[in-house]
Amino acid sequence: MLNNKKFIITGLANKFSIASGIAKSMAAHGAELLFLYQNERFLKKIKPIADELGAELLIECDVSSDKSIDRAFKEIGSKWENIDGLVHSIGFAPSDQLEGDFTEVTTREGFQIAHDISSYSFTALAKASLPLLNKNAALLTLTYLGSIQSLPNYNVMGLAKASLEANTRFLAASLGKRGIRVNAISAGPIKTLAASGVKDFRSMLTEYADRAPLGRTVTTEEVGNVAAFLCSDLASGITGEITYVDAGFNTSAMSTIPKTE
Ligand SMILES: NC(=O)c1ccc[n+]([C@@H]2O[C@H](COP(=O)([O-])OP(=O)(O)OC[C@H]3O[C@@H](n4cnc5c(N)ncnc54)[C@H](O)[C@@H]3O)[C@@H](O)[C@H]2O)c1
């Protein structure tokens, strides 16, 4: 599905990352991968994953800094003449924003950081990769249901995800004439480093498994398989879309009829 295609993968922190499931599936389908990592702290955990997938290029890129993005893409351009796409699997909000009542805990600074790292960075990476993108290239990001429905503790990340989803549609409109597609996957909750920053995340997992039509949560591999499809030419007619990989949770308002007294 992805033979002879080259992709940049961001957001790999460790083997539990959604980016890990995506990278595995894309590599299994023939893609050549390059990893961008946030800082040196992550290198020890991600090097073995990159080795396993035959990816030799690992480049530091902190998306909160234009300089870091410029430096990273200069280096990418010196190694690869062109690319077939980029996976944006990055999200962040300060932990004090992800615990407690939305109105009480949300600050201007927390709001700005969440939107900058979790949404603007997708635009920034799209811009930076544009000179390298082949015709028919694909950009992909990861979002969550908190963009359209409120839930406890997810707070300002929900707003940032709403922005990210709009970002997906505007990028799709902007880049479509060049043949570049831009999509998002809305994944169900998965226990990862970022997810553990949301208070009471464990109870979210239980609630999902109880209510989702499939009666369980999803795996990073399942998200990865959909990512591989959306980045492949099999999805050539799909752009600006949010595809749910959540065991059907978003389609169900109630899983059982509450017992009457
Ligand atoms: N885990 C879930 O339940 C879930 C559900 C839906 C969507 N998502 C989204 O999936 C994406 C990946 O998250 P994950 O759950 O795999 O967690 P993760 O912690 O494994 O990955 C988050 C990544 O963001 C990167 N990052 C944060 N700030 C950065 C910066 N300044 N520069 C560069 N990279 C930075 C981290 O290095 C990390 O690799 C996020 O956008 C997250 O919101 C997660």
The ligand as a Tripos MOL2 file, in Angstrom:
@<TRIPOS>MOLECULE
LIG
   44    48     1     0     0
SMALL
NO_CHARGES

@<TRIPOS>ATOM
      1 N1         -4.0100    8.5100   23.8460 N.am      1 LIG1
      2 C1         -5.2570    8.8780   23.5940 C.2       1 LIG1
      3 O1         -6.1870    8.4770   24.2960 O.2       1 LIG1
      4 C2         -5.5460    9.7810   22.4260 C.ar      1 LIG1
      5 C3         -6.8370    9.7990   21.8810 C.ar      1 LIG1
      6 C4         -7.0990   10.6370   20.7990 C.ar      1 LIG1
      7 C5         -6.0910   11.4490   20.2980 C.ar      1 LIG1
      8 N2         -4.8290   11.4120   20.8440 N.ar      1 LIG1
      9 C6         -3.7990   12.2770   20.2880 C.3       1 LIG1
     10 O2         -2.7820   11.4800   19.7220 O.3       1 LIG1
     11 C7         -1.5950   12.2720   19.6520 C.3       1 LIG1
     12 C8         -0.4260   11.4540   20.1820 C.3       1 LIG1
     13 O3         -0.5490   11.2850   21.5770 O.3       1 LIG1
     14 P1         -0.3100    9.8920   22.3170 P.3       1 LIG1
     15 O4         -1.5440    9.5770   23.0470 O.co2     1 LIG1
     16 O5          0.2860    8.9050   21.4090 O.co2     1 LIG1
     17 O6          0.7350   10.3020   23.4810 O.3       1 LIG1
     18 P2          2.3320   10.3640   23.4880 P.3       1 LIG1
     19 O7          2.6850   11.0090   24.7730 O.co2     1 LIG1
     20 O8          2.9100    9.0380   23.2190 O.co2     1 LIG1
     21 O9          2.6640   11.3330   22.2670 O.3       1 LIG1
     22 C9          2.5590   12.7370   22.3680 C.3       1 LIG1
     23 C10         3.7640   13.2770   21.6400 C.3       1 LIG1
     24 O10         3.7070   14.7000   21.5360 O.3       1 LIG1
     25 C11         5.0510   15.1210   21.5120 C.3       1 LIG1
     26 N3          5.1930   16.5480   21.7960 N.ar      1 LIG1
     27 C12         4.6280   17.2630   22.8130 C.ar      1 LIG1
     28 N4          5.0920   18.5300   22.7870 N.ar      1 LIG1
     29 C13         5.9540   18.6160   21.7210 C.ar      1 LIG1
     30 C14         6.7760   19.6480   21.1930 C.ar      1 LIG1
     31 N5          6.8290   20.8460   21.7510 N.pl3     1 LIG1
     32 N6          7.5430   19.3660   20.0920 N.ar      1 LIG1
     33 C15         7.5160   18.1310   19.5170 C.ar      1 LIG1
     34 N7          6.7710   17.1120   19.9790 N.ar      1 LIG1
     35 C16         6.0060   17.3600   21.0800 C.ar      1 LIG1
     36 C17         5.7100   14.2720   22.6060 C.3       1 LIG1
     37 O11         7.1110   14.2550   22.4360 O.3       1 LIG1
     38 C18         5.0800   12.9190   22.3500 C.3       1 LIG1
     39 O12         5.8900   12.1500   21.5060 O.3       1 LIG1
     40 C19        -1.8720   13.5490   20.4340 C.3       1 LIG1
     41 O13        -2.2570   14.5640   19.5400 O.3       1 LIG1
     42 C20        -3.0650   13.1390   21.2900 C.3       1 LIG1
     43 O14        -3.8420   14.2520   21.6980 O.3       1 LIG1
     44 C21        -4.5460   10.5870   21.8990 C.ar      1 LIG1
@<TRIPOS>BOND
     1     1     2 1
     2     2     3 2
     3     2     4 1
     4     4     5 ar
     5     4    44 ar
     6     5     6 ar
     7     6     7 ar
     8     7     8 ar
     9     8     9 1
    10     8    44 ar
    11     9    10 1
    12     9    42 1
    13    10    11 1
    14    11    12 1
    15    11    40 1
    16    12    13 1
    17    13    14 1
    18    14    15 2
    19    14    16 1
    20    14    17 1
    21    17    18 1
    22    18    19 2
    23    18    20 1
    24    18    21 1
    25    21    22 1
    26    22    23 1
    27    23    24 1
    28    23    38 1
    29    24    25 1
    30    25    26 1
    31    25    36 1
    32    26    27 ar
    33    26    35 ar
    34    27    28 ar
    35    28    29 ar
    36    29    30 ar
    37    29    35 ar
    38    30    31 1
    39    30    32 ar
    40    32    33 ar
    41    33    34 ar
    42    34    35 ar
    43    36    37 1
    44    36    38 1
    45    38    39 1
    46    40    41 1
    47    40    42 1
    48    42    43 1
@<TRIPOS>SUBSTRUCTURE
     1 LIG1         1 GROUP 0 **** ****
